[in-house]
Amino acid sequence: MTGRPGLRPEPGGDLQAVEVDYAFTAEVPPEFVPLPDASSAEEWYEALSTLMPGAEEQQLHDAAEQMRRTLPAMSHADTIRTALCAGIENDSLSIGILTVSLQRSGHESALVAAEGIFRAKKKSFFTEDEELVEVDRENAKGVQGRQDLLLATRLPCGPGVTSISLRSMTFRGAPGEAPPPVLGVASLQLIVPAPREYCVYLTVATPTITHIDAYSARLARIGHTLSFDDSAAAGQDGGAAAQEQQA
């Protein structure tokens, strides 16, 4: 790929399409199986066959059709890769969806961009009267509240911002049915500003919050293998290719 359409806010509040040139590589743990970009049920069947080798054929067909219909609602226009991790860990089900997205920021300093992202997330996550605990780890410092952890992270490729949030989702049922179930969901996100112009968003969402530590480790692994091609990002090669390598 030589670029990615993005959105940029105009003074009047409208959004204007822009082209985002990007070039980066990262190693994705093999537990994540890339999901098809196309809407072909056959491609979904092939991906899910890898994830669920012991499933019956009809189960695979049903799951493929459900995922084919569901994933577009979970993705955004700036999403360039999606992968799924599913299996049994420590005798319990583990499911996580990884999305790799881009957002144009126009920054010229990755450090300044990361500081701005950290401040914005801190304001969004925490109320003024919420009691926060200072967190000081190797290569990461930040704060933790009741449902959110926010860290300024130092990666081999530069600064980043890591967040882990716990939320609940309520599914609406038909009128007259029993109260709708409430599902706990963990969202793990690593935002890494490129040397200039754009940010990479690595997000893992999982309803199996008992496995949050495992997904946190997988996200950290991706972040520590992330690297940028400065010359391509600057447009010196007439466009850049985004690549992802399976570990």
N, C-alpha and C positions, 0 to 999 in steps of 0.2 A: 504494500500500500504506500502511496506517496503523500497521502494527507487524509484528513478526516474532517467532514463538515462539522462546524461547531456553532454555538450561539453567542452573540455578544450584545449586551444591553446598550441601547441607544439613549440619548438624553431624554427623549420623550417617554421612555419606558418600554418601547417596542424592542423586539429581538431581531437582530440581523444575522443572517447566515455568514459565517466566515470559514476559511480553510485553516486547519491546524496541521502543520508539518511536525511529525514526531519521529523519533528513532530511539528505541530502547530495547533491551533484552532482559529477560528474567527467567530463572528456572522454576517451573511449577512442579510441586511434588507429584509423583506418579499416581497418588491416590485420587487426584482430580482428573476426571475424564472430560476432554473438551466436548462441549455441546454444539450441535449443528447450528449454523447461521440460517440455513434454509429451512423451509417449512415442510420438508419431505419427511413423511412418516417412516420411510425406509432408513433414513439417516439416524433418526431417533431410535429406531429399533436396534441398529448396530451399536450405538453408543450405550444404550441400556443393557444390551447383551454383555458388554464388557463389564459393566457395573454389577450385574446380577446374573452370573453364569449359571446358577442353579435354578433360575426361574423357569416356569412353564411358558410355552410359546404364547398362549393366550394372555397370560399375565404381562409378558413383555409388550405385546401389541397394545393392550389397554394402557399400560404405563406410558408407552411412546406417544400415544394419542393425547393423553392427559398433559404430558410435558410439552408437547408441540403447541397445545392451545394455551398453556399457562405461562410459559417463559416470556413471550412478547410483552405481557403485562408487567413483568418484573424488570425488564430491561429499559434502558433509556437511550435516547438518540445518540449519546456519546459513548455508549458501551461498545468496545471493540472485541472483547473475548468473554466467554462464559464457560464455566466448567462445573461439574458436579462431583462431589465425593459422597459415596453412600456405602455402608457396610456395617458389620458388627464389630464393635470395639468394647473390650471388657464386658462381654456378654450382654451388651445393649446396643440398640440401633443408633447409628451415627449418620446424620445427613447434613451436608453443607453445600451452599452454592457460592462459587467464586465469580465475581465480575471484575473485569479490568476496564476502566473508563478513563476518559480524558476530559479535561476542562481547560479551556483557554483562559489565561490570566494576564498575559501581557507583561509579566514581571521581567526584570533584568537582573535580579539577585535572588537566588534560591533561598538564602537565609532570611531575607526580608519577607519573602512570600510565606515561608514556614511560620515565621513569627506572627504574621497577620492571620493565618489560618488557625493557629493555636488560640489567639485572642478571640476570634469569632466563634470558635467551637466552645470555648470556656463560657462565653456569654450566653450561648444557646443552651448548653447543658445544665448550668447551675444557676439557682436563684441566689439573690443577694444574701439571704439569711441561711442558706444551706451550709452546714458544717462540712468543711473539706479537710482531707488528710493529705499532707504533703508526701509525695512519692519520690524517692531518690534511688534509682537503680543504675547499674553500669550502662552507660550510653543512653540513658533515658531518665528524664525528670518531669514531674507534673503533679497532678492532683487527682484525688478520688472522692466521689460523692456517694450518694445512696445507690444510684443505678448506673453511674458512668465513671469510667477511668479515662483520663486524658494525659498523654505523654508527649513531650518534645523529644524526638528520637534522633540519635546520631547513627547514620548508616554509612557503609563504605562509599556510596555514591553521593552522600551529602545529607542535609537535614530532612527530617520528615515529621509527620504528626500522626500518632497512633491513638485510636479511641476504641474502647469496648463499652457497649451499651446494652442494657437489659430492658426489654420492653414487653408488653403484653398485647396480643391481638385478639379481638373478638370477632367471630364469624357470625354473620347474620343468618338466622334461620327463618323458615316460613312462619307466617302468623299462626299462633296457637300452638306452636311446638314448644318443647322444653327450652329453658334458658340456653342461649348459644354458648358453646364451649369457649373458654379463654385459653389461648396458647402463648406460652412464654417463648420469646425469640431473642437471641443474642446477635448483635451486629458488631462485627470487628472490622475496623477500617484503618488502612494506612494510606496517607496522602503524601506523595513525594513530589516536590516541585522539580521540574527539569532545570538545567542551568539557566534557561530563559523561556518565556512565552507560554508554557503550559504546565499543568500538573497531572500526575498519574494517580488515579484513585484505585486502590486494591481493596475490595470489600468482600467479606465472607459473612453470609447470613445463615444461621442454623437454629432450628427449633429444638435441637437436642442439646440443651444448655449444659448438661452434665459433661459434655465433651468440649467445653469452651477452651480448656487449657491445650488440648490437642490442636484445635483450630488456630489458637493463638500462636502456637509453635510453627504451624505450617505457614501462616501469614508472615511471621518473622523470617522464615527461611526464604520466602519469595523476596521480601524486602532486602535481605542481605545479599541477594544475587542480582538485584536490579542495577543496571548500568545504562548510561546515556551516551549517544554519539553526538558530541557537541557540534562538530562540523556539519553533520546532516541536519541537526535541529536548527542550525543557523541558516540553512538553505544553501550552503556552499556546494552541495552536490546536486542541486536542482530537485530536491525532494528526498524524503526519508522513508525508510521501511520500518514498520513495527514488527518485531519478531518476538516469539515466545518459544523457549526451548523446554521440552519435557525433561525433567531430571532423570 
